[in-house]
Amino acid sequence: MKEIKDLKLMQKSKVIELDEKTLKAEVVSTSKKLYELEMKKQLNELKQTHLIKALRRHIAMLKTIAGSKGFNIS
């Protein structure tokens, strides 16, 4: 079973140091993980629904940092 630490999310201090290309790749990969978890939830295969909230917040953090740096990531 997955835990939040098993999702391998980057810490905020490391995200701040990323360039635009790497930051965009991180948003895309995290969005894919979120999509997979949402599909598992719809099929009632996901028992740990708290992981969805953690991923949503991580994506929001990534996009906020990108916006503060002036990157255009949507």
C-alpha positions as CSV (number, residue, x, y, z in Angstrom):
1,M,0.0,0.0,0.0
2,K,1.2,3.5,-0.8
3,E,1.8,6.1,1.8
4,I,2.5,9.7,1.3
5,K,6.2,9.2,1.7
6,D,6.0,6.5,-1.0
7,L,4.7,9.0,-3.6
8,K,8.2,10.5,-3.7
9,L,7.2,14.1,-3.7
10,M,9.9,16.7,-3.8
11,Q,10.4,19.0,-0.8
12,K,9.7,22.7,-1.2
13,S,13.4,23.7,-0.7
14,K,14.4,21.5,-3.7
15,V,11.5,22.6,-5.9
16,I,12.5,26.3,-5.5
17,E,15.9,25.5,-7.1
18,L,14.4,23.9,-10.2
19,D,14.5,25.5,-13.7
20,E,11.4,25.9,-15.8
21,K,11.7,22.7,-17.9
22,T,12.3,20.5,-14.8
23,L,9.5,22.2,-12.9
24,K,7.1,21.6,-15.8
25,A,8.1,17.9,-16.0
26,E,7.5,17.5,-12.3
27,V,4.0,19.0,-12.7
28,V,3.2,16.6,-15.5
29,S,4.4,13.5,-13.7
30,T,2.6,14.5,-10.5
31,S,-0.6,15.2,-12.5
32,K,-0.3,11.7,-14.0
33,K,0.0,10.1,-10.5
34,L,-3.1,12.1,-9.4
35,Y,-5.1,10.9,-12.5
36,E,-4.2,7.3,-11.7
37,L,-5.2,7.6,-8.1
38,E,-8.5,9.3,-9.1
39,M,-9.3,6.5,-11.5
40,K,-8.5,3.9,-8.8
41,K,-10.9,5.7,-6.5
42,Q,-13.7,5.7,-9.0
43,L,-13.2,1.9,-9.4
44,N,-13.2,1.5,-5.6
45,E,-9.6,0.1,-5.7
46,L,-8.1,2.9,-3.7
47,K,-8.3,2.5,0.1
48,Q,-6.1,5.5,1.0
49,T,-8.1,8.5,-0.4
50,H,-5.9,10.9,1.6
51,L,-3.2,10.5,-1.1
52,I,-5.4,12.4,-3.6
53,K,-5.5,15.5,-1.3
54,A,-1.7,15.3,-0.8
55,L,-1.0,15.2,-4.6
56,R,-3.5,18.1,-5.2
57,R,-1.7,20.2,-2.7
58,H,1.7,19.3,-4.1
59,I,0.7,20.3,-7.6
60,A,-0.7,23.6,-6.2
61,M,2.7,24.2,-4.5
62,L,4.6,23.5,-7.7
63,K,2.4,25.9,-9.8
64,T,2.6,28.6,-7.1
65,I,6.4,28.5,-7.1
66,A,6.4,28.5,-10.9
67,G,4.2,31.5,-11.0
68,S,6.4,33.4,-8.5
69,K,9.4,32.7,-10.7
70,G,7.5,34.0,-13.7
71,F,7.3,30.7,-15.5
72,N,4.2,29.9,-17.6
73,I,3.1,26.5,-16.5
74,S,-0.5,25.6,-16.9
